[in-house]
Amino acid sequence: MNSNASTFSFNDFLSRYPQYNSSPVLNTLREQEYQRLDARNQVYLDYTGGGLYPESLVQEHADFLLTYVLGNPHSQNPTSKASTELMKQARADVLRYFRADPDEYEVIFTPNASGALKLVGESYPFQPGSHLALVADNHNSVHGIREFARHRGAHISYVPLEPQTLCCPDLRPYLENRDETKPNLFAFPAQSNFSGVQHPLRAIELAHELGYDVILDAAAFVPTNRLDLSQVRPDFVPISFYKMFGYPTGVGVLIARKQALRKLQRPWFGGGAVRLVSTKADLYILANNHEAFEDGTPNYLSLPAISMGLRYMEAYNVDRIHDRVMALVGYLLEEMQKLVHSNGAPLARIYGPTDTDSRGGAIAFNLMDAEGHFFPYQLVEKEANDNGISIRAGCFCNPGAGEFSLTITAEEVRKCVKQATTDGIFDVNAYHKCLGSKPSGAVRASLGLASNFEDVARFLTFLASFLDREATNAEGDHYC
Ligand SMILES: Cc1ncc(COP(=O)(O)O)c(C=O)c1O
């Protein structure tokens, strides 16, 4: 291993980032709640993929289920009424946690953030003359909304990213092109799931001024940042709870402003969402609150765990979690940039901000050899796997940030899609081969609630093992 990477000292880290130690309860959390990580010698750096569940949350939920009797909330018996009460409680807890006024906001439970986004997309009253404006840094589940918009004749446009910062140009020129008499929708992520960039929340107010409804995708933001809906007032906020506190999977939420919700027109109805359906009169009447958007039987056994998970987040205080995670991220960014080959060439190309300004806890990068040739992201991932380090590699369902940071042009995409498609069958590996020597994906390390200094030091030591090695072209299968 190159000598410039042999030690990452805790004392040095602490002297540079004393805020890491400012919350004593967080220091003991790893041992109390996430002991399994160390027992299994695992370094987990994929919190944007999914948070890790604390032991006490799983235990509390299991104890709860083993104590109470819960029935389908669509019935009217004692066990179903108990479920209904718990769902009501979970809705109130979500509003309280995000400081949302219950008179202004509604809570709709969904299977995940994607489910919440699809609800908005399929129901938004796009029409010819409407404008859907999307920041290129959105997740695929946001981009997908454009297909609903296109189908209904709306105009679709993208706000590009500044190539260096992977953040945000002045939005006004991109949003001004709209007809205020039509329904217009603007969607952006509070935090990029690719680069960790945090897009300024003041965009919400500007978009409102210009007559847009706003989707704020908060899925990657809320695990380590406070979203305060008494300070900013987006119309639709999709969230997946497993990203916040790791458990349970399968429950997300759409927090929606009531006035925006009233504009939505559902394209179908399902069990639980209707007050009346007639087969003979061929009519139906939807429920008039969250129920109209929750199809079928809700995940009623899991919803009490959402209340418990939010209490857990409250107990540890997301602002303190944020400070601690950003201390680790700041150190990681600095040390990654100090990793240089013997000829002085840098090992890592980091995409987006190289310091902690305007970013959260995810870092996207590629590794290069001394001659500037890229190590395939698949190789970095494979070797991380072999070392018990969980990272993410590829495009992370965020093609826009990928295209901007990896400088892939629309012409290249079109040309390579054509070249890689035979008889209607698309070969993803042929597509990436066509893109040539450019990396077509990246590596992402994302930190969270249970991350500690040892994780970061082990990861840096792993990265340093690439110093003074030669990059080969041996790529594995592509998956983005
Ligand atoms: C910013 C962002 N939006 C949306 C999603 C989709 O979340 P889910 O897969 O839970 O639906 C993700 C998942 O990584 C995300 O990071």
Ligand as a Chemical Component Dictionary entry (heavy atoms), coordinates in Angstrom:
data_LIG
# 
_chem_comp.id                   LIG 
_chem_comp.type                 NON-POLYMER 
_chem_comp.pdbx_formal_charge   0 
_chem_comp.three_letter_code    LIG 
# 
loop_
_chem_comp_atom.comp_id 
_chem_comp_atom.atom_id 
_chem_comp_atom.alt_atom_id 
_chem_comp_atom.type_symbol 
_chem_comp_atom.charge 
_chem_comp_atom.model_Cartn_x 
_chem_comp_atom.model_Cartn_y 
_chem_comp_atom.model_Cartn_z 
_chem_comp_atom.pdbx_ordinal 
LIG C1 C1 C 0 -33.954 10.712 -4.230 1  
LIG C2 C2 C 0 -34.720 9.432  -4.361 2  
LIG N1 N1 N 0 -35.984 9.470  -4.810 3  
LIG C3 C3 C 0 -36.723 8.367  -4.932 4  
LIG C4 C4 C 0 -36.214 7.138  -4.611 5  
LIG C5 C5 C 0 -37.083 5.923  -4.767 6  
LIG O1 O1 O 0 -37.254 5.303  -3.539 7  
LIG P1 P1 P 0 -37.938 3.871  -3.470 8  
LIG O2 O2 O 0 -37.066 2.959  -4.274 9  
LIG O3 O3 O 0 -37.945 3.538  -2.023 10 
LIG O4 O4 O 0 -39.284 4.006  -4.049 11 
LIG C6 C6 C 0 -34.900 7.038  -4.153 12 
LIG C7 C7 C 0 -34.280 5.738  -3.853 13 
LIG O5 O5 O 0 -33.087 5.588  -3.782 14 
LIG C8 C8 C 0 -34.141 8.217  -4.007 15 
LIG O6 O6 O 0 -32.876 8.189  -3.545 16 
# 
loop_
_chem_comp_bond.comp_id 
_chem_comp_bond.atom_id_1 
_chem_comp_bond.atom_id_2 
_chem_comp_bond.value_order 
_chem_comp_bond.pdbx_ordinal 
LIG C1 C2 SING 1  
LIG C2 N1 SING 2  
LIG C2 C8 DOUB 3  
LIG N1 C3 DOUB 4  
LIG C3 C4 SING 5  
LIG C4 C5 SING 6  
LIG C4 C6 DOUB 7  
LIG C5 O1 SING 8  
LIG O1 P1 SING 9  
LIG P1 O2 DOUB 10 
LIG P1 O3 SING 11 
LIG P1 O4 SING 12 
LIG C6 C7 SING 13 
LIG C6 C8 SING 14 
LIG C7 O5 DOUB 15 
LIG C8 O6 SING 16 
# 
